[in-house]
């Protein structure tokens, strides 16, 4: 009996052993590629401290950035203050939305208010940019419904309106998402001259500069590649970023700027130094080593020292050295001694973001003389907290180049808004006026995006007479020939006439019209008309900012080497320049899947030109007011950066820009976590343009009010400004 029992237990043990061995062999022979790739770096063992491997894996090889898409917001609102050009709007979805909003706010008898000829219902479109914080402002665009008979929005003021994401769901109609922002303010329309038929199109649409106010914070995320995802790898990447980029809280404790949320997602905050150039911040993060010993880092730095001195590899090498941190500063300072201006420029930019002003003279020279490097040099100077930077930026405001002068002004106000040289005055809480005691030719600069400000380069600019110009619908500015005085008059129905007499100084006239109630659009109209009539002593410029994506002409004189590179090189990408100088947010137009907003921004220092994104014209009509938000950014990657976490398809290349402010392609309707407003993937739909009417030619100015700008245009080349 005992013998039979022993045999039974032996058989059971043998069967269990064979099952375990079989399962182990099966797992070893047939485990997935994903586990193979993850196990390669997820072995749980520490790396050898004496490892001297030079080619270490970089974070960019395993991650993608999510959250760089813009969120398209829409709404319908009420414009008041029109000079008899409004209408009683016909029944429509937009009217129902406005009436509902007015009842929600407790407005008595809203239908009676809508019958006034001084009001109009408008459609509102806005694009919430990446990294915006709650309470920050952004631009808003307004247009009239398709069948509206309103003649002009000039002089109108948009009452506060809520903006939300809207999605068209097949079979269910319009679905409204969460309210993410509000919009209000005076409407800026084109002040171009022309006959009524020519101006009809542009007077029916406009922009409220900085009229939107965000109700949310938007952050960036890193997503690990699918075959690399694991909790250990996510924590290691977050730790690697946190060792390089961190800040301190009010208690003096160090806080890492990267935090692993899941086995694939890492929440990423932007270091304050890179706040106005977050594309470079992402480029540097991609160049941080995933795992590296101190010995291997020294070996890599030795290699990077020689790559920095080669113009072909200087941009990528400087980013890697910047990712290493302050210990790479001696190598970058050695690059400042190179004979090649491209090498010196790349070294100076990296040093600036490391907080070292050793390359300040090189940055100032690049901003002054190197047309292609200007935007990046000024952005780097704006990140340097050094007293000498203030002096250099002030000197750059005396040159002849308009974009250099205003670019230096923007950099200095970003660095220190209270600097007495550039500090302006707030006019009626509506716009700011800056009068600068600069040398160089007189210049008046207006902004059409992001900020409502007027900048006078030259404190004593005077208007030429005779003068007759409008500032809005109610204010006239006039002066006879040879007069040293200017009369500013306000005429409004049902109100007492007002008059002021001031000198011919441009500053005095702007202050006078503002005291009589002029808004920023009114002041912009006055300056534009005065410029068209040649009443200004100098030029009038609108959004004269440096651009990325220009070409640099290499001269082949890198340290005297015979094999030095020659020819053209694109510096940065027109779609990924410093956001400090962004004029128009890029709105992608291609269809894509729900995961394609993880598109990688091209490096601003890439040696090869990237594929641009095609811009198309989309808008809203009264019948299908709710736009389905269209596809997201396609990825553009450098050869050294990561493989996409999900398959993405780049959209077709196009560098042409539309010439009307309403020409807006749709953008992703995703929330910051990558989902749609209602938690579902939206269907992509096309909509007709808002307005097919012709736009007039612009006034004699470098830039038109109604041209859509990206960060640069193809074909612009040369190291000197044309």
Order of alpha helices (4+ residues) and beta strands (2+ residues): alpha-alpha-beta-beta-alpha-alpha-beta-beta-beta-beta-alpha-beta-beta-alpha-beta-beta-beta-beta-alpha-alpha-alpha-alpha-alpha-alpha-alpha-alpha-alpha-beta-beta-beta-beta-beta-beta-beta-beta-alpha-alpha-beta-beta-beta
